[in-house]
Amino acid sequence: MKAHYFSKVLIANRGEIACRIIRTLKQMGIRSVAVYSDADRNALHVELADEAIHIGGASSSESYLNIPRIMAAAQQSKANAIHPGYGFLSENAEFAEQCEIHGIRFIGPSATAIRAMGSKSAAKQLMESIGIPLIPGYHGDDQSESRLISEAEKIGFPVLLKAAMGGGGKGMRVVHSAEDLPDSIASCRREALASFSDDHLLIEKYIDCPRHVEVQIFCDEYGNAVHLFERDCSIQRRHQKIIEECPAPDLPDHIRTGLHRDAIAAAKAIQYTGAGTVEFLYDGRDHYYFMEMNTRLQVEHPVTEMITGQDLVEWQILVAQSLPLPKKQDEIVQNGHSIEVRICAENPATDFMPSIGPFQILCKPMPSPNIRLDSGVRDADTISIYYDSMIAKLITWDKSRDGAIRRMQQALESFCISGIETNISYLYQLISNADFQQCKLATNFIAANQHSLQLTAPISDRHVAVAALHEYLIETPDQAIDEWSFNRNWRANSRKGSIYRYGIEGKIKIATVSEDGFNYRINAGDSEFQLEATNSENLLRVTGSFNGAFRIFQKTAETLVFNECFCVSMKKTLQATGTEKADSARKLTSPMPGVISSILVEKGQSVKRGQPLVVMEAMKMEHVIRANRDGEIMEVFCLSGETVGSNFVLVELCG
């Protein structure tokens, strides 16, 4: 066949996958055309592309799923080909046909192949005909409720109901008894119809604790077919993958060989071309079963690229240009181990509710030969309500699986995001889990380990201590200082010292820092720490009373402390807030800037109206702060010898 060389490719997608495709196009010397919705006018993929065309409103139906508008953009830009990425129209047979009708190459398989594997029922019938093992089940055309119930009873409970045209966990239910089946059928049908415009269902025997293993295959127009090894995608939440790795660890050789063989057989059965993934369930013993074939590039393709050194997007483009596969099977070499995690804008503490809004801090790991970050966002970008919650994919490589895990832990610790909630700490805990590290993998892994996962940040006096120490270390002693507003307590022949106040969860925490050489004494909350520290920009490493690395960001009114991927936010309370000023009945403030001479009371002490509480010196005069009522001292917020500003809260009194 004659090769069809591309001079310009339109990417019918957005976000990180659009950026990733553009990167390969640039390396190949092919011009790129981005399309964008109203919500993506200023998106990174628009900035990176050589050209960009607006295709409609913010919703997917008005833009990235709108075939006529995408085809019009391709014609307007005179693109030779369209790359669909993943999601959206990537497995839409009609879209592939429209490309052919308009004389534009679709970078993917034929519409016929997409249809053959697009229906899970039809795909299973085809696989059964060529001898590929299937999970016991029913995938027939009779969709009456009575037939589905009858077939489920033959298979035996528990069973898995699945939308025939489904994916991503939509239209899927585990049913444990015949009594629950009618309601589950109705629910699956509604969800399948809403998601895929088709309410056809299939039933499978539910396999307890299987592994999800998939094989990356590639085929060209000349009948050549190869695999690029397999990936384990067992760590899933609600049937959606969140951690993937390549190769699949702890897999028997005969299972691995069988998976590779059957994946290629499945592709050849439909005369497949391009990149595809054949997915299997492995029972952890001696059997595996065909599940489905995805006729597109997978989200997790980078782990395959990391261990093979091959660019799968480049392979897709070469095959779409009617060129043969770049390598034969024996030329594809596996090297090392790679792990990928999906960084998503969601809150684990609120049942993973999506989180939207602008980034306040977006500090990414530094890319290297061993660390890859595929992302479609920048500083100050906003996560919108319109699209998938995935922010980025973080991928690590090492010679061993243990090494790849360690690199991932380090990379996640340097991935700091504020302004929105993310699953970064959740992912860190998963890959740090002993069962994960010992290859005890299964699709129910998260459910089985849910009890050990911390969903919210554990806040302690250590966070206050390191925040204060970091602030102390970044203060510049040789700059001009306003002695009334600068919060440093210094006296001759004594240790230097400073006091810092932070608001955490509605409470004020005080920390004092004093130093002697490179040793620091920090009193924070109810704790005292002796620490040595090294500080480099936003990274504070401490040893002594406790050891650790903390990433700390000091903002005008807020301090953010990241440790083990959790973020603790603390409000700075150097001055009394408007609320505190108004609440003069409880909180007594300094009438002017000055130095605290002495503190005459302590927390918990009972006092009488008019009793002296604090003595301060200002303008060479002594001022006594007295109780304005009978009551009890709730908190003392100042230290003897400290310089304070006007309206600074000194004491809180109740009664």
C-alpha positions in Angstrom: 0.0 0.0 0.0 1.1 3.6 -0.6 2.1 5.6 2.4 0.0 8.6 3.4 2.4 11.0 5.0 0.8 13.6 7.2 1.7 17.3 7.3 -1.0 18.3 9.8 -3.0 16.3 12.4 -6.0 17.6 14.3 -6.4 16.3 17.9 -10.1 15.7 18.7 -9.5 15.9 22.5 -8.3 18.1 25.3 -6.2 18.1 28.5 -3.2 15.9 29.1 -3.7 13.5 26.2 -4.0 16.3 23.7 -0.7 17.8 25.1 0.9 14.4 25.0 -0.1 13.9 21.3 1.2 17.4 20.4 4.6 16.5 21.9 5.0 13.5 19.6 3.8 15.4 16.5 6.4 18.1 17.2 9.1 15.5 17.4 7.9 14.0 14.1 7.8 17.4 12.4 4.0 17.3 11.9 1.9 20.4 12.5 -0.8 20.1 15.2 -4.3 21.5 15.3 -6.1 21.8 18.6 -9.8 22.2 19.1 -11.3 23.8 22.1 -14.6 24.6 23.9 -15.7 27.8 25.6 -14.3 26.4 28.8 -10.9 25.6 27.3 -10.1 28.9 25.5 -6.9 29.4 27.6 -6.1 25.7 28.1 -2.5 24.4 27.8 -3.2 22.2 24.8 -4.5 25.3 22.9 -1.2 27.1 23.7 1.0 24.2 22.7 -0.6 23.5 19.3 0.4 25.1 16.1 -3.2 26.1 15.4 -6.4 26.1 17.4 -10.0 26.2 16.4 -13.0 26.9 18.6 -15.7 24.2 18.2 -18.5 25.1 20.6 -19.8 25.5 24.1 -18.4 24.2 27.4 -20.4 21.0 27.5 -18.9 17.9 25.8 -22.0 17.5 23.6 -21.5 21.0 22.2 -17.8 20.5 21.5 -15.7 17.4 22.0 -18.5 15.0 21.2 -19.9 17.1 18.3 -18.8 15.2 15.1 -20.0 17.8 12.6 -18.1 20.7 14.3 -14.9 18.6 14.6 -15.1 17.6 10.9 -15.7 21.2 10.0 -12.6 22.2 12.0 -10.5 19.5 10.2 -11.6 20.7 6.8 -11.0 24.4 7.8 -7.5 23.6 8.9 -6.8 21.2 6.0 -5.7 18.5 8.4 -4.6 15.2 6.8 -5.6 13.1 9.8 -7.5 13.2 13.2 -6.1 11.7 16.4 -9.0 11.0 18.8 -6.9 10.4 22.0 -8.9 8.4 24.5 -12.5 9.0 25.8 -14.8 11.2 23.9 -15.0 10.0 20.2 -12.0 7.6 20.3 -14.2 4.4 20.1 -17.0 5.9 18.0 -17.5 4.0 14.8 -19.6 6.8 13.2 -16.7 9.2 13.8 -14.3 6.9 12.1 -16.6 6.6 9.1 -17.1 10.3 8.9 -13.3 10.7 8.7 -13.2 8.2 5.8 -16.1 10.0 4.0 -14.3 13.3 4.3 -11.0 11.9 3.1 -9.3 12.3 6.4 -7.3 9.5 8.0 -8.6 8.3 11.4 -5.6 7.5 13.6 -7.1 4.3 15.0 -8.8 1.1 13.8 -11.5 0.8 11.2 -15.1 1.4 12.0 -15.7 -2.3 11.5 -13.2 -3.2 14.1 -14.6 -0.6 16.5 -18.1 -2.1 16.2 -16.8 -5.6 16.5 -15.4 -4.9 20.0 -17.7 -2.0 20.9 -20.4 -4.4 22.0 -19.3 -6.5 24.9 -21.8 -9.2 24.0 -20.7 -9.4 20.3 -17.1 -9.4 21.3 -17.5 -12.3 23.7 -19.4 -14.3 21.1 -16.5 -13.7 18.7 -13.8 -14.6 21.3 -15.7 -17.8 22.2 -15.7 -18.8 18.5 -11.9 -18.7 18.4 -11.3 -20.5 21.7 -10.3 -17.6 24.0 -11.5 -18.4 27.5 -14.6 -16.5 28.8 -16.1 -16.0 32.2 -19.2 -18.2 32.5 -22.1 -15.9 31.6 -24.9 -14.9 29.3 -24.5 -12.4 26.5 -27.5 -13.2 24.3 -30.0 -11.0 22.5 -33.0 -12.0 24.6 -33.1 -9.1 27.1 -36.4 -9.9 28.8 -36.2 -9.7 32.5 -37.4 -13.2 32.9 -34.5 -14.5 30.6 -31.9 -12.5 32.5 -33.2 -13.8 35.8 -33.2 -17.4 34.5 -29.6 -17.1 33.1 -28.4 -15.5 36.4 -29.8 -18.5 38.4 -28.1 -20.9 36.0 -24.7 -19.2 36.5 -25.1 -19.0 40.2 -24.8 -16.0 42.5 -23.1 -13.7 42.9 -23.2 -12.4 39.3 -22.0 -9.2 37.6 -24.5 -7.2 35.5 -22.8 -5.1 32.8 -23.9 -2.7 30.1 -23.0 -4.4 26.8 -21.8 -1.1 25.4 -20.3 0.1 28.7 -17.1 1.1 30.2 -15.7 3.0 33.2 -17.9 1.1 35.6 -21.1 2.7 34.3 -24.1 0.3 34.1 -22.3 -2.3 36.3 -23.7 -3.9 39.4 -22.6 -6.9 41.6 -25.8 -8.9 42.5 -25.6 -11.3 45.4 -29.2 -12.7 45.4 -32.2 -13.4 43.2 -34.2 -11.0 45.3 -31.9 -8.1 44.3 -31.8 -8.9 40.6 -35.0 -7.1 39.3 -34.0 -3.7 40.9 -30.4 -4.1 39.7 -31.5 -4.9 36.1 -33.7 -1.8 36.1 -30.9 0.4 37.5 -28.3 -0.9 35.1 -30.6 -0.4 32.2 -31.3 3.2 33.1 -27.6 4.0 33.6 -26.6 2.2 30.4 -29.2 4.1 28.4 -28.1 7.4 29.8 -24.4 6.8 29.3 -24.3 4.8 26.0 -27.8 5.2 24.5 -28.1 1.4 24.7 -29.6 -0.6 27.6 -28.5 -4.1 26.4 -27.0 -6.0 29.4 -24.9 -9.1 29.8 -24.3 -11.3 32.9 -21.1 -12.8 34.1 -20.2 -15.0 37.0 -18.7 -12.7 39.6 -15.1 -13.7 40.3 -14.0 -12.9 43.8 -10.7 -11.0 44.2 -9.4 -11.3 40.6 -6.6 -9.3 39.1 -7.2 -7.1 36.1 -4.4 -7.7 33.5 -4.3 -6.3 30.0 -2.1 -6.7 27.0 -0.9 -3.9 24.7 -1.1 -5.0 21.1 -0.3 -3.3 17.8 -1.2 -4.3 14.2 -0.5 -2.8 10.8 -2.2 -3.1 7.4 0.1 -5.9 6.3 -1.0 -8.5 8.8 1.8 -7.9 11.3 0.8 -8.0 14.9 2.9 -7.7 18.1 2.3 -7.3 21.8 4.2 -4.8 24.0 3.8 -6.9 27.1 1.1 -6.6 29.8 0.0 -4.2 32.5 -1.6 -4.8 35.8 -4.5 -2.5 36.5 -6.0 -4.2 39.5 -6.0 -1.1 41.8 -9.4 0.4 41.1 -12.0 2.5 42.7 -15.6 2.0 41.5 -14.3 -0.1 38.6 -12.0 2.8 37.5 -8.3 2.3 37.4 -6.2 4.6 39.5 -2.8 2.7 39.7 -1.3 0.8 36.8 2.0 -0.9 36.4 4.1 -2.7 33.7 4.9 -5.5 33.6 2.3 -7.3 35.7 4.2 -8.4 38.8 4.2 -11.9 40.2 2.6 -13.5 37.2 3.3 -17.2 36.3 5.2 -17.6 33.0 2.5 -19.8 31.4 -0.2 -17.2 32.3 1.9 -14.4 30.9 2.6 -16.3 27.6 -1.1 -17.3 27.3 -2.3 -13.7 27.7 0.1 -12.4 25.0 -0.9 -15.2 22.6 -4.7 -14.7 23.0 -4.5 -10.9 22.8 -2.8 -11.1 19.4 -5.4 -13.8 18.3 -8.2 -11.5 19.3 -6.8 -8.6 17.3 -6.2 -10.8 14.2 -9.8 -12.1 14.4 -11.1 -8.7 13.5 -8.3 -7.7 11.2 -7.3 -5.0 13.6 -5.0 -2.1 12.8 -3.3 0.4 15.2 -3.1 0.4 19.0 -5.4 -1.8 21.1 -5.6 -3.3 24.5 -7.1 -6.7 25.3 -8.3 -6.9 28.9 -8.5 -10.1 31.0 -9.4 -11.1 34.5 -6.9 -13.4 36.1 -8.1 -15.5 39.1 -4.7 -15.5 40.8 -4.3 -19.2 40.2 -4.5 -21.0 36.9 -7.2 -19.3 34.8 -7.7 -16.1 33.0 -10.7 -14.9 31.1 -11.3 -12.4 28.2 -13.1 -9.3 29.4 -13.1 -6.7 26.6 -10.9 -5.0 24.0 -10.4 -1.3 24.0 -9.9 -0.1 20.4 -7.8 3.0 21.3 -4.8 4.3 23.2 -5.2 3.6 26.9 -4.8 6.2 29.6 -2.1 4.0 31.1 0.0 3.6 27.9 3.0 5.6 29.4 4.0 2.6 31.7 4.4 0.5 28.5 6.5 3.3 26.9 8.7 3.5 29.9 9.7 -0.2 29.9 10.0 -0.6 26.1 11.5 2.8 25.1 8.8 3.0 22.4 6.5 6.0 21.6 3.1 4.5 21.1 1.6 7.6 19.7 4.4 7.7 17.1 3.5 4.0 16.3 -0.1 5.0 15.9 0.8 7.7 13.4 3.1 5.5 11.4 0.5 2.7 11.1 -2.1 5.3 10.1 0.2 6.5 7.4 0.1 2.9 6.0 3.7 2.2 7.1 4.6 -1.2 8.7 5.1 -1.7 12.4 8.4 -0.1 13.5 9.6 -3.3 15.2 9.1 -7.0 15.1 8.2 -9.0 18.2 11.8 -10.1 18.9 13.0 -6.6 18.6 10.7 -5.3 21.4 12.7 -5.5 24.7 11.3 -5.2 28.2 13.5 -3.2 30.6 12.7 -2.5 34.3 9.4 -1.7 35.9 7.1 1.3 35.7 4.2 2.5 37.8 1.5 5.1 37.0 -0.9 6.9 39.3 -3.8 9.2 38.2 -3.9 12.5 40.0 -7.5 13.6 40.2 -9.3 16.7 41.5 -11.5 14.9 44.1 -11.9 14.8 47.9 -11.3 11.3 49.5 -12.9 12.6 52.7 -16.2 13.3 51.0 -16.6 10.1 49.1 -14.4 11.4 46.3 -16.6 14.2 45.4 -15.1 16.2 42.4 -13.3 19.4 43.4 -13.4 22.4 41.2 -11.8 25.8 41.2 -8.4 27.5 40.5 -5.0 26.2 41.7 -3.5 28.4 44.4 -0.3 26.3 44.5 0.7 23.8 41.8 4.2 22.5 42.5 5.0 19.5 40.2 7.8 16.9 40.5 10.8 17.6 38.4 10.8 15.4 35.3 13.8 13.1 34.8 14.6 9.9 32.9 12.9 8.0 35.8 10.0 10.4 36.5 7.5 11.4 33.8 4.5 13.7 34.3 1.8 13.9 31.7 -0.4 16.9 32.5 -2.6 19.4 30.8 -2.6 22.1 33.5 -0.5 25.0 34.6 -0.2 27.4 37.5 -3.4 29.5 38.0 -5.5 27.2 35.7 -9.0 26.2 36.9 -10.5 22.8 37.2 -14.0 23.1 35.6 -17.2 21.3 36.2 -17.5 20.1 32.6 -14.8 17.4 32.1 -13.1 14.5 33.8 -11.4 15.2 37.1 -8.0 13.9 36.2 -5.3 16.5 36.6 -2.3 14.5 35.6 -0.6 11.1 35.3 2.6 10.6 37.3 4.8 7.8 36.0 8.0 6.4 37.5 10.5 3.9 36.3 13.3 1.8 37.9 15.2 -1.4 37.3 13.0 -3.1 39.9 9.4 -2.8 41.2 10.6 -1.8 44.6 12.7 1.0 43.1 9.7 2.2 41.0 7.6 2.4 44.2 10.2 4.3 46.1 10.5 6.8 43.2 6.8 7.2 43.2 6.6 7.9 46.9 9.3 10.6 46.5 7.6 12.1 43.4 4.2 12.2 45.1 5.7 13.9 48.1 7.0 16.7 45.9 3.6 17.1 44.1 1.9 19.9 46.0 -1.5 21.3 45.1 -3.7 23.7 47.0 -6.9 25.5 46.1 -8.7 22.3 45.2 -8.8 18.9 46.9 -6.9 16.0 45.3 -6.3 12.3 45.8 -2.5 12.6 46.1 -2.3 11.5 49.8 -4.7 8.7 49.0 -2.5 7.4 46.3 0.6 7.7 48.5 -1.0 5.6 51.1 -2.0 2.9 48.5 1.5 2.5 47.1 2.9 2.5 50.6 0.6 -0.2 51.7 2.4 -3.5 52.7 0.0 -5.6 50.6 0.6 -3.5 47.5 4.3 -3.7 48.0 4.1 -7.5 48.4 2.1 -7.8 45.1 -1.1 -8.9 46.8 -3.1 -7.3 44.1 -6.9 -7.6 43.3 -9.7 -5.5 42.0 -11.1 -5.4 45.6 -7.8 -4.1 47.0 -9.1 -0.7 48.0 -12.3 -2.1 49.7 -10.1 -4.6 51.6 -7.7 -1.9 52.8 -10.2 0.9 53.3 -9.8 0.7 57.1 -6.1 1.6 57.0 -6.5 4.6 54.7 -6.4 8.1 56.3 -8.8 10.4 54.4 -8.1 13.7 56.1 -4.9 15.4 57.2 -3.6 14.4 60.6 -2.9 17.7 62.3 -0.4 17.9 65.2 1.9 20.4 67.0 4.6 19.2 64.6 2.9 21.1 61.7 2.8 24.3 63.8 6.5 23.8 64.8 7.8 23.4 61.3 5.7 26.2 59.9 7.1 28.5 62.6 10.7 27.3 62.1 10.4 27.7 58.3 9.1 31.3 58.7 11.9 32.0 61.2 14.5 30.7 58.8 13.3 32.8 55.8 13.2 36.1 57.7 16.0 38.4 56.4 17.8 39.9 59.4 19.7 42.6 57.5 16.7 44.2 55.9 15.1 47.4 57.3 12.8 46.4 60.1 9.8 48.2 61.6 10.3 47.3 65.3 6.6 47.8 65.9 5.3 45.3 63.3 8.2 42.9 63.0 7.5 40.0 65.4 11.0 39.2 66.7 11.9 39.1 70.3 15.6 40.0 70.8 17.5 41.0 73.9 21.2 41.4 74.6 23.1 38.3 75.9 20.2 35.9 75.2 19.0 33.6 72.5 17.3 35.2 69.5 13.6 34.3 69.5 10.4 34.8 67.6 6.7 34.0 68.2 4.2 33.0 65.6 0.5 32.5 65.7 -1.6 30.3 63.4 -5.3 29.6 63.2 -6.1 25.9 62.6 -9.6 24.6 62.5 -10.9 27.6 64.4 -8.3 27.5 67.1 -5.2 29.7 67.6 -1.9 27.9 68.0 1.2 29.7 69.3 4.8 28.7 68.4 8.0 30.2 69.7 11.3 29.7 68.1 14.7 30.3 69.6 18.1 29.3 68.4 21.6 28.4 69.6 23.8 28.0 66.6 22.1 25.4 64.3 19.9 24.1 67.1 16.4 25.3 67.4 14.0 25.1 70.3 10.4 25.3 69.3 7.5 25.4 71.7 4.3 24.7 69.7 0.9 24.2 71.2 1.5 21.9 74.2 4.8 20.4 72.8 8.4 21.3 72.9 10.9 20.2 70.2 14.6 20.4 69.7 15.5 20.4 66.0 18.3 20.9 63.5 17.1 22.0 60.1 18.2 22.7 56.5 16.0 24.9 54.4 16.0 25.2 50.7 13.2 27.3 49.2 10.0 25.4 50.1 11.7 22.3 51.4 12.5 22.0 55.1 14.3 19.0 56.4 14.5 18.5 60.2 16.1 16.0 62.6 16.0 15.8 66.3 12.8 15.4 68.3 11.3 14.1 65.0 12.7 13.6 61.5 11.1 14.5 58.3 10.9 16.5 55.1 8.2 19.2 54.8 7.3 21.3 51.8 6.1 24.6 53.2 4.6 27.5 51.3 4.3 30.9 53.1 1.6 33.1 51.7 0.5 36.5 52.9 -2.2 35.3 55.2 -1.7 31.5 55.1 0.9 28.9 55.6 0.6 25.5 53.9 2.5 22.5 55.2 2.8 19.4 53.0 4.0 16.1 54.6 3.5 12.6 53.3 1.2 14.2 50.7 -1.2 15.7 53.2 -1.7 19.4 53.2 -2.3 21.3 56.5 -3.5 24.9 56.0 -2.8 27.4 58.8 -4.0 31.0 58.9 -1.5 33.6 60.1 -2.9 35.6 63.0 -0.2 38.3 63.6 -2.9 40.9 64.1 -6.3 40.8 65.6 -8.9 40.1 62.9 -12.0 42.3 62.5 -14.0 39.8 64.4 -11.5 39.7 67.2 -11.5 43.5 67.4 -15.3 43.5 67.6 -15.3 40.8 70.3 -13.8 43.1 72.9 -15.9 41.6 75.6 -13.7 38.4 75.5 -10.5 39.3 73.7 -8.3 42.1 75.2 -6.0 43.8 72.7 -3.0 46.1 72.9 -4.0 49.8 72.6 -0.9 50.6 70.6 2.4 49.1 69.5 4.7 48.2 72.3 6.7 45.6 74.2 5.2 43.2 76.7 6.9 43.9 80.1 5.2 41.2 82.1 2.3 38.8 82.1 0.5 38.5 85.4 -1.9 35.7 84.8 -1.9 32.2 83.2 -4.3 30.0 81.3 -7.1 28.7 83.5 -6.7 31.3 86.3 -9.8 33.0 87.7 -9.7 36.8 87.7 -11.8 39.7 89.0 -13.0 42.8 87.0 -10.2 45.4 87.1 -7.4 42.9 87.9 -4.1 43.6 86.1 -3.5 40.9 83.4 -0.6 42.2 81.2 1.8 45.1 81.5 3.3 46.6 78.3 5.6 49.5 77.6 5.0 51.9 74.8 6.2 55.4 74.1 8.4 55.1 77.2 5.3 54.7 79.4 3.9 51.6 81.1 0.4 50.5 80.2 -1.6 48.0 82.3 -4.2 45.8 80.6 -7.0 44.9 83.1 -9.8 42.4 83.1 -13.1 44.0 81.9 -15.2 41.4 83.8 -15.0 38.6 86.3 -14.1 35.4 84.6 -11.4 32.8 83.7 -8.4 33.2 81.4 -9.0 31.1 78.3 -5.7 31.8 76.6 -2.7 34.1 76.8 -1.4 35.0 73.3 1.7 37.0 74.2 5.1 36.4 75.7 7.2 38.6 78.0 9.6 40.7 76.1 7.6 40.4 72.8 7.0 43.3 70.5 3.4 43.5 69.4 1.5 45.8 67.1 -1.7 47.8 67.7 -4.9 45.8 68.3 -2.9 42.6 68.9 -4.9 40.1 70.9 -3.2 39.6 74.2 -5.6 37.6 76.4 -8.9 35.9 75.9 -11.3 36.0 78.9 -14.5 34.2 79.5 -17.1 34.6 82.2 
